[in-house]
């Protein structure tokens, strides 16, 4: 079959769309060479009509066009003839909060509106979590919503000795707890870095030696070391699809402390070292203390075994086959 993956992940930005490229390798290993089509800057004047015209030419004779994101990307793909599928990854579905610069909030409102305007034109909608499925399905007149979270490479993301990981990264030697805050942008209102820093201050009142690090500036090839070097990953997001950084941490047996996003509560209720808390810095700080004082678990990896990249790729190919049946 001929399949196009249309996306708007800037190829010039470090780590942009890395989950898409990982999954593309997975489907390639199973025999499908999906064609990546970068739609360009869809925020610019005339960007959407230009991308629509260009994609229509590229999609001629194509079996399936797969929008790799909602928002303007989905809006462009929804104009294509033939079979179409869209993957919703979180910020393209969830409505923007009242935080952050007005320009970003207005863009967020437009982005989610374009997503919701486009969904009924797709033959299938892929979502990252069961929570998203419960929220998306009632807005459609069909139940063709599939939960297929992005895959991870479990050969790369695996447990290794924490001190060795810190040594290879050049982190200071020692046994001090390291709390990792996973975001590409330090000023991201959806990730709420100010809340994370407040939570760290409460945790340091109990464990003063806690080190706090942003996961910025690292190429994705270094992330297995980063996840193993961390004692705990802290997530204070307003919303998430299924956060890839949490998958990668769990694959390395590194616990998380998070606000209530995605399907993370389903894991935290079984794992003493993981916690889901309200967006309260005291509660989050106390959970961080519990996490760094809990011995490293050997069972966290089990929660992401179904998200192994080749397995996820197989699920996606089955979806494609069902669309063409």
C-alpha positions in Angstrom: 0.0 0.0 0.0 1.1 3.6 -0.5 0.8 5.7 2.7 1.7 9.3 3.2 2.5 10.7 6.7 1.8 14.4 6.7 3.2 16.4 9.5 4.3 19.9 10.7 7.2 18.9 12.9 10.1 21.3 12.0 13.0 19.2 10.8 15.4 21.9 11.8 14.4 21.7 15.5 16.3 19.3 17.7 14.1 16.3 18.8 11.1 17.6 16.9 8.7 14.7 16.1 11.2 12.1 17.2 8.3 9.8 18.2 7.0 9.9 14.6 10.5 9.0 13.2 10.7 6.2 15.7 7.4 4.7 14.7 8.2 5.2 11.0 11.2 2.9 11.5 8.9 0.4 13.2 6.5 0.2 10.3 9.5 0.1 7.9 10.8 -3.0 9.7 7.4 -4.6 9.0 7.6 -3.8 5.3 5.8 -0.4 4.9 7.9 2.6 3.7 5.6 5.4 4.6 6.4 8.7 2.8 7.0 11.7 5.1 5.6 15.0 3.8 6.5 18.1 5.8 3.7 20.6 5.4 5.8 23.6 6.4 4.9 26.6 8.5 1.2 26.4 8.9 1.1 29.5 11.1 2.2 31.8 8.3 -0.3 33.7 6.1 -1.3 31.5 3.3 0.4 28.5 4.8 -2.7 26.3 5.0 -3.9 26.8 1.4 -0.3 26.4 0.1 0.1 23.1 2.1 -3.3 21.9 0.9 -2.4 22.4 -2.8 1.0 20.7 -2.4 -0.3 17.7 -0.5 -3.1 17.1 -2.9 -0.5 16.7 -5.7 1.6 14.4 -3.6 -1.4 12.3 -2.4 -2.5 11.5 -6.0 -2.8 7.7 -6.2 -2.2 7.3 -2.5 -4.1 4.6 -0.5 -4.1 6.4 2.9 -3.0 9.9 4.1 -2.2 9.9 7.8 -2.1 13.3 9.6 0.5 12.9 12.3 -1.0 15.7 14.4 -4.3 17.5 14.8 -4.7 21.2 14.5 -3.8 22.8 11.1 -2.1 19.6 10.0 -5.4 17.6 10.4 -7.3 20.5 8.7 -5.1 20.2 5.6 -5.3 16.4 5.5 -9.0 16.5 5.9 -9.3 18.2 2.5 -7.7 15.2 0.8 -9.7 12.7 -1.2 -9.7 9.0 -0.2 -8.9 7.3 3.1 -7.6 9.4 5.9 -6.5 8.9 9.5 -5.4 11.4 12.1 -3.3 10.9 15.2 -4.2 13.2 18.1 -1.3 13.6 20.5 -2.6 15.9 23.3 -2.1 19.6 22.8 -4.0 19.3 19.5 -7.1 18.1 21.3 -7.1 19.6 24.8 -8.3 23.2 25.1 -5.7 25.7 26.1 -5.7 26.9 29.7 -5.8 30.5 30.9 -2.0 30.5 31.4 0.8 31.9 29.2 1.1 34.8 26.7 -2.1 35.9 25.0 -0.6 35.1 21.5 0.0 31.4 22.6 -3.4 31.1 24.1 -5.1 32.4 21.0 -3.1 30.0 18.9 -4.1 27.2 21.2 -7.8 28.0 20.8 -7.5 28.1 17.0 -5.5 24.8 17.0 -8.1 22.8 19.0 -10.9 24.4 17.0 -9.3 23.2 13.7 -8.9 19.8 15.2 -12.6 19.5 16.2 -13.7 20.9 12.9 -11.8 18.3 11.0 -12.4 15.0 12.9 -15.6 14.0 11.2 -13.9 13.9 7.8 -11.5 11.1 8.9 -12.1 7.4 8.5 -10.2 6.6 11.7 -8.9 8.7 14.7 -5.9 7.5 16.6 -5.5 8.7 20.2 -2.7 8.1 22.7 -4.6 7.0 25.8 -7.8 5.5 27.0 -8.6 8.8 28.7 -8.4 10.5 25.3 -10.6 7.8 23.7 -13.3 8.4 26.3 -13.2 12.2 25.6 -13.0 12.1 21.8 -15.6 9.4 21.0 -18.6 11.3 22.2 -17.8 14.2 19.7 -18.0 11.9 16.7 -20.8 10.1 15.0 -18.9 6.9 14.8 -16.8 4.8 17.2 -13.8 4.4 15.0 -11.4 5.7 17.6 -8.3 3.6 18.2 -5.9 3.8 21.1 -2.4 3.4 19.6 0.2 5.3 21.7 3.5 6.2 20.2 6.0 3.4 20.4 9.4 3.4 22.2 12.6 1.5 21.5 12.9 -0.9 24.5 16.4 -1.9 23.4 17.6 1.6 23.8 15.5 2.5 26.8 16.5 -0.1 29.4 17.8 0.0 32.9 21.5 0.6 33.5 23.5 1.5 36.6 22.5 5.0 37.7 26.0 6.1 38.7 27.4 4.9 35.4 24.7 6.9 33.5 25.6 10.0 35.5 29.3 9.5 34.8 28.7 9.2 31.0 26.6 12.4 31.1 29.2 14.3 33.1 26.8 14.9 36.0 28.5 15.5 39.3 29.5 12.2 41.0 27.5 11.3 44.1 24.3 9.8 45.3 22.2 13.0 45.5 18.6 12.5 44.1 18.2 14.0 40.7 14.7 15.2 39.7 14.2 15.5 35.9 11.7 17.9 34.4 11.1 16.8 30.8 10.3 19.7 28.5 11.9 21.0 25.3 11.0 24.6 26.3 11.8 25.9 29.7 8.9 28.4 29.5 6.0 26.3 28.5 2.6 27.1 30.1 1.2 23.6 29.4 4.1 22.0 31.3 3.9 24.6 34.2 7.6 24.8 35.1 6.8 27.3 37.9 4.7 24.7 39.6 7.5 22.2 39.2 10.1 24.6 40.8 7.7 25.3 43.7 7.3 21.6 44.3 11.1 21.1 44.3 11.4 23.8 47.0 9.0 22.0 49.3 10.8 18.7 48.6 14.2 20.3 49.4 12.8 21.4 52.8 12.9 17.7 53.6 15.7 16.5 51.4 18.0 19.5 50.8 20.4 17.7 48.5 17.8 17.2 45.7 19.2 18.3 42.3 16.7 19.7 39.8 17.4 19.4 36.0 15.5 20.4 32.9 15.7 17.9 30.1 16.7 20.6 27.6 19.8 20.6 25.4 20.1 16.8 25.2 19.8 15.0 21.8 17.4 12.2 21.9 20.2 9.7 21.5 21.3 10.7 25.1 17.9 10.3 26.6 18.4 6.7 27.7 21.3 7.9 29.9 19.3 10.9 31.1 16.4 8.7 32.2 18.7 6.3 34.0 20.6 9.1 35.7 17.4 10.6 37.1 16.0 9.4 40.5 12.5 10.5 39.5 10.8 12.3 36.6 8.5 15.2 37.5 5.6 16.1 35.3 3.3 19.1 36.1 1.4 19.4 32.9 -2.1 20.7 32.4 -2.7 17.9 30.0 -0.9 15.2 28.0 -1.7 12.5 25.4 0.6 9.8 26.7 3.8 11.5 27.6 6.7 9.8 25.8 9.2 10.9 28.4 7.3 9.0 31.1 7.2 5.9 28.9 11.0 6.2 28.5 11.5 6.7 32.2 9.4 3.7 33.1 11.3 1.6 30.5 14.5 2.5 32.5 12.7 1.6 35.8 12.7 5.3 36.8 9.5 6.4 38.6 7.4 9.5 38.0 5.5 12.1 40.0 2.8 13.8 38.0 -0.3 15.8 37.9 -3.4 13.9 36.8 -2.8 13.4 33.1 -3.3 10.6 30.5 -3.5 7.1 31.9 -0.8 7.6 34.6 -3.2 7.1 37.5 -3.6 3.5 36.3 0.1 2.9 36.9 0.5 4.9 40.1 -2.1 2.9 41.9 0.1 -0.2 41.6 3.6 1.4 42.1 4.6 2.9 45.5 7.4 4.9 43.9 5.0 6.6 41.4 2.4 9.2 42.3 -0.3 11.3 40.7 -1.2 14.4 42.6 -3.3 17.5 42.2 -1.5 20.6 41.0 -0.5 21.6 44.5 3.3 22.2 45.1 3.1 20.8 48.7 1.5 17.5 47.6 3.9 17.2 44.6 6.8 18.0 46.9 5.8 15.3 49.4 5.4 12.8 46.5 8.9 13.6 45.3 10.3 12.9 48.7 8.5 9.6 48.8 9.8 8.7 45.3 13.5 9.5 46.1 13.3 7.5 49.4 11.7 4.5 47.8 14.2 1.8 46.5 14.4 1.6 42.8 11.7 -0.7 41.5 12.3 -3.5 39.0 8.7 -3.7 37.8 8.1 -0.2 36.3 9.3 -1.4 32.9 6.4 -3.9 32.7 3.9 -1.1 32.3 5.3 -0.1 28.9 6.0 -3.5 27.4 2.9 -3.2 25.2 4.3 0.1 23.8 7.3 -1.5 22.3 7.8 0.2 18.9 7.5 -2.9 16.6 4.3 -4.0 18.4 2.8 -0.5 18.1 3.8 -0.5 14.4 1.9 -3.8 13.9 -1.2 -2.3 15.5 -1.0 0.6 13.1 -0.6 -1.6 10.1 -3.7 -3.6 11.2 -5.6 -0.3 11.4 -4.5 0.5 7.8 -5.6 -2.9 6.6 -9.0 -2.5 8.2 -9.5 0.9 6.5 -8.8 -0.7 3.1 -10.8 -3.9 3.7 
